[in-house]
Amino acid sequence: MPDDTLDTRIPASCPPTISELLRHAWNHDLASLKPLLSIPGRASVQEPTTGETPLHAAIRSCGAKTPATPSNDEADNLATTDIEAAKAVVQKLFLSGAIWNDVDSNNETPGCVAARLGQTELYDMCVGAGMRAELLFGLLDGYEALESDVEDDEDEEDDETKDENAAATEETAADQNDAPEDIILESDPDRAFVPPQKVEDTVTSAAYLRANLTYTDGKLVDDEQNGVMMAWETSIMRWSVDKLLPGLPSGKRILNIGFGMGIIDTMFRDTQPSRHHIIEAHPEVLKHVDTSPDCKFGQDWESSGPADGAFKIHRGRWQDVVPKLLEQGEMYDAIYFDTFGEDYGQLRMFFTEYVPALLDEGGIFSFFNGLGADRKVCYDVYIRVVEMHLSDAGLDLDWDHMKVDMKGLEEDGKGEWQGVKRRYWTLDEYWLPTVTLMG
């Protein structure tokens, strides 16, 4: 267990300007804290060696929550008062710009600390702040895209203006070249802490589609050893199919986006659907489909459909394929979405722009819910973000909870994660979404 004592988290070596702020947060001294937060950025200072932020301090100092007992009313009332004071400080910190997902030397965010200590109210405040931040980032991304589109349309800048801009650029470069060589770029002393775990580079869709893939030992990995799909997910896929097709009736129309190892498509195939469409973009997955004797979704499967085109793998990015399916008037009873190398924005675009048109009345949509699954607080943030965006899209959402067998999944580089770069699942509970049209 981490050492949560004051002297460990805010050592004597801590710079005085940081120590003062952290100690006021630790003591829930809101009156003394407020003036210090008037300077932008001060709500997110970090102790240089422990990474303690004011949020960490305010939550950690509450200690582990103990169950209320009838014989300990006075202590319970004191604890309630302390939590109310902590909540006031945490609220003020968030309003002052505190970062909800900063990690400390234990690789814990403030929400992680709250969860470990059983401080549910403080944990919920962290989740709420994370949700608001993610919604805001989503809006800013949208505005940024709009601005880019406008700029693309405004190509009427005359040559004279371009020449002036070029000249200004050259002048700036010349000034930089003439600058003294001993200029030192100062880093922010309030944010000098280095997290204990290196942040892995995000795999983009374009990089993934260029990567070499390997099918081996119950897993599909790229040439950087990122886990694209793994056999341990089979129980989640089984449960997803049971929810998408209650009672597993035959004759349904199914669309799956992302073939991977073919786990869920094998389950779909076994229900004897009337239409079974798969979208897959990666060339090496498609090569596996065409050439591997272990894969049963090649040309023979496509030819076995009850009608021409009933069973088909659509080769390409779903962003290119789905509009064509809409043009052809395709509709489905069950839709599943599980891609790799795409951010949440792509999933949101799919269920906002396409699911309402592709899903027939009474149909069900679901997706692999691995958003933020390497950390509970991030997972819970995305659950709330998804809830809001699905509602905005005119879709109803129900969650089912499933216990995940964590045997072999407990530790990086071991068990199921041997030979895999990153442990992308750390949680013992899976939230399965079932989505239907409103009304």
Disulfide bonds with the S-S distance in Angstrom:
none
